Amino acid sequence: MKFQLKKTAILLIVILAFTSCSTSDDAQPIVDELEGLTMFTEMVNDTHAIELYSENSGLSQGYNTIKLRIKDKVTNTYIQNAQVSWMPIMHMAMMNHSCPKSEITQMANESNLYEGFIMFQMAQNDTEYWDLKIDYTINNVNYTVSEVIDVPASDKRTVNSFMGTDNVRYVVALIEPNDPKVAVNDMTVGVWKMQDMMTFPVVDGFTVKFDPRMPSMGNHSSPNNVNATQTSAGDLYYGKLSLTMTGYWKISLQLVNAENTVLKGEEITDTVSESSIFFEIEF
Amino acid sequence: MKNILILLVTYLISLWSFSQNKEQDSVKITNLEEIILIGHKAALYEKEIKSLGTVDEFLQQSSKVDMIKRGAYAWEPIINNMATERTLITIDGMRIFGACTDKMDPITSYVEVTNLSEATINSGQEGGLFGSTIGGSIDLKRNKSTFGENQWKYQINSGFETNNSQKIVGASLNYRGKKIYVDTDVMHRNANNYKAGNNSEVLYSQFNKINVSNTIGFKYNDSKLIETSLIYDKATNVGYPALTMDVSLAKSLITSIKYEYKPLNSNIKNWETKLYFNTIEHKMDDTTRPNVPIHMDMPGWSETFGYYSKLNFTKEKHQVLVNLNSFYNKSVAEMTMYPNNPNENIMFMYTWPDVRTFYNGIFINDDFIINNNSTLNVSTSFGSHSNKVASDFGLQSMQIFYPNMEAQKVRFLKSFGTKYKYVKSAFYYSLGMAYSERPPSVSEGYGFYLYNSFDGFDNIGNPNLTNEKAIEASLSFGFEKDRFKVNASTSYFSFFDYIIAITNPVLVPMTIGANGVRVYTALENASIFNSSISSEINLSNAFKYNIQVSYARGKDNNNDNLPFISPLSYTTSVRFNKNQFTTELSLRGNAIQSHYNPEYGEDKTPSYAVISINSGYKFKFQTTSFITKVGIENVLDTYYSTYADWKNIPRMGRNIYINLNISL
């Protein structure tokens, strides 16, 4: 009974595998600040080289977490404790505008890395482009650097820029999940309004209602989603997104203000299969 | 509840009456468990009307067993009107779990008639020998030789059925010696679509199956035996006309090694210990079906390791059986859907999230001989049962519905039963009371969007379910004299926390076209009542008349009907038996299904009756013996379906078969 022996052997191995304990490695690895990051561009002026990093291979339309470090060209060392700010500008045929963005902060004391986000609500095209100007101050001396950056269109829609029924232009972007799972995913959404061409403050006190659907599978939904809301003013919006299987999901949105008025977006019904504002996730 | 009380009172009165009358004598225990003999043990297949019928056809003869049919293949046995979750089906005591989320591969589909010698059917809690059950158990016993003078036996089995052009070819080889026996057999079946009455073809009802089995017994002294056993079964291209999907592969490997100790002149009658392993692979897909809204594959895998150690001994007036048993099962099933847009990612989910079930239990049975006429049977079982979701992917999927769900859930199962049997000359009766529990099945606990095409709902498992519990009362009496036999038996099961899928109107179905989503829930109570009466009359030495009538009711907590409960059903036959020739005329039917429940996808299935005739002849040519069986089933080519036919799929129309067994 060859089979029998083989299966008995497997059984023994399984038993051993279940009974033997695994010991965790106590040695702490040395933290590499750049682990998982890719430098996608280097902006250079006479004194410094600014290295820009992201977790992906570059920037794209939508929400981008960006890390940077400032290298002194003379000493080849990285500058800590600088004050850094940035300004992305879209150069269109008739006008220029900016986009929602965060402050830039040093990631930790003793860290060479500075971190912030930029939410590009549109992609570049043949005639229109983004540039990024970074201003920084080291020991009360101001420096600046500016370059054109590459912001290609994203595969899936993660940003909606639209005029609400209150005649305010809003930008709503999907931030998390970055790595979606068949699970209840933590969902993070950013909601900004366009105050003027260059100013995009966070909108407070709204609710982002959403309804995930699979158009390829009878447009079914998923249970136990939690609409995205803020925990404190000035913050991003947090919700829970259930995805019951892998594949392509279209997440229909409704932007609702504090007075519970829907400013944009439609509810899914038998006749309405998607909202005019939505995100796409495919995994 | 009222019925239970009446039975309980009757039972207590009878206990009291026998305790007043203690006589010192030994009496042979009358075993009221039902045994259906299959195959060629003691040349019984010669008596079977269809020697190469399927296991399903054989089991169906029992008044306690019926079959849910989703096509021509792999029928799902129901015992006392309870399906797979509430029953226990074993092969020689081995626990085996089907790998299909849609119950398209009951254990009985992985064996062949020629593998088996008999099926032991135990009703209710008595069936708890190898694990927890409420409805009862079927233990399929392997066919094997015994030790003896050196002998080789060869057999060729072949058959043909006209309705679906089923071709059956098989052979077996048996060797026995003083110290060793080896039994091997191979069987192949191939069938096309069958035709229901009026010659209407039932598409996707074909199947193809090959089964190989081997048993080797080795005796190293007069009381010790080692036996290995192997069954390999592979079905391909199996159609399920009642479902939206077919099966491209259903494959099993069932292996065991057994040590048996049978001392002579000892209180220990038999001590049997077995280690076993089985693995099942089941591939369900819809690639053969045209016009599906979306193509999908739903493969499943099930692996089980286990052992049991069963000791039979006598002590004074007690016959005691103790069985320690344990199993570890791994059940995984997936669903992959292929979007019509080829650039889109496939859609994937675990429908069974790699659930590991670990069971350890003990079953003790004592038959106590009170006096010449009466015996008292007491049995009990205890077990620990643990389910663990081993896949993180699967666990996170389930946590969409149950955010606080833990990967592991441990529960304890117990059962207790007692039965009093009384025999006096031609008359006998038995009374039983029992309490039993069962854990939720993998689908009930952890199923993820399992589509039930019968009621049209997606079903979601519920890991928080408590054990289902039942109190059972049974009563059986009979009379046997000369040419006349009659038996009437009834059982009543009162359930607590009855597990059934209940609609959750908030949830949106996943399956295209589904009616909604149901979540497995425990109903506060439910009840199932079974009754049957059977009689056999020997009209003369050659003529025998048989009749069997059964009736059942099932109700949920709102007094609504439970699904898949048999209406009044009957079979009756006249058999003529002379010399080597037998012939039989039989009538089988159901009354109209008036107690149905549309909520569970049922409708009022009309009554039906079908007539079959068959005959067999046995003859010898030199040293070769031939057994031929010829028959016509559904002689009038009636178009019908029964309460147990999935979505009213019609049954087979007129079918002429011929079975031939040649022994060299």
Interface residues (C-beta under 8 A of the other chain):
Chain A: M1 F3 Q4 K7 T8 I10 L11 V14 K181 V182 A183 V184 M214 S216 M217 G218 H220 S221 S222 P223 N224 S242 L243 T244 M245 T246 G247 Y248 E282 F283
Chain B: I216 T228 L230 L253 T255 I257 L275 F277 P293 I294 F305 M335 M337 P339 N340 N341 E344 N345 I346 M347 F348 M349 Y350 F393 Q396 S397 Q399 I400 F401 P403 F448 Y449 V506 L507 V508 P509 M510 T511 I512 G513
